Amino acid sequence: MKERLSRTVSMMCSLTRTASLGAVLLATALAAVAAPETSRREPEPTPPPPGFNPYTAPSQRPVGPLRFGRGVGPDGVVPDSQRTDIFMPYDPIHISMSTSRLPVGVLARLTIYEEGHDLPVWRDAKSVTAQKSPLSFELAPGKLQAGRYRVVLILEGRPVAQQSFEVKTGSEERSVGS
């Protein structure tokens, strides 16, 4: 009788442990499903072709120079008539570049830092959609306060270009050309 009682108690303890473990696993799974997503994952870029290296000689760089201006032409490039590296707070800021040597699908990340600071004040990313098409980024008027800024272009996780520009206060005189 004692042996039978002992087996019954042992079986009940085993069932209780199994039920407890199942309840913990179920609660964990439900919490994971119900939890709000805290970070958005960007789509993975298409891998570059073998031998792709953004650190090539200037004549073979994968992108043309960064062009800053107040507008872009129909081709998506900042035209000479709109080029400047000095903006007013009410100006849109356009940054374009040639991508003639980039394969389709490469992800270009553009990050803007205030001079002397390591935290980005603005960032965007775009994929190259067609070979030899320009990439163009736009900051709406009023996005940046007066100050000096540094733009860094990153391809495949590596910085490949950087350039500075300035936003003046509304009372300062506007300068065109670069």
Secondary structure, 3 states (H helix, E strand, C coil): CHHHHHHHHHHHHHHHHHHHHHHHHHHHHHHHHHCCCCCCCCCCCCCCCCCCCCCCCHHHCCCCCCEEECCCCCCCCCCHHHEECEECCCCCEEEEECCCCCCCCCEEEEEEEECCCCCEEEEEEEECCCCCCCEEEEECCCCCCCEEEEEEEEECCEEEEEEEEEECCCCCCCCCEC
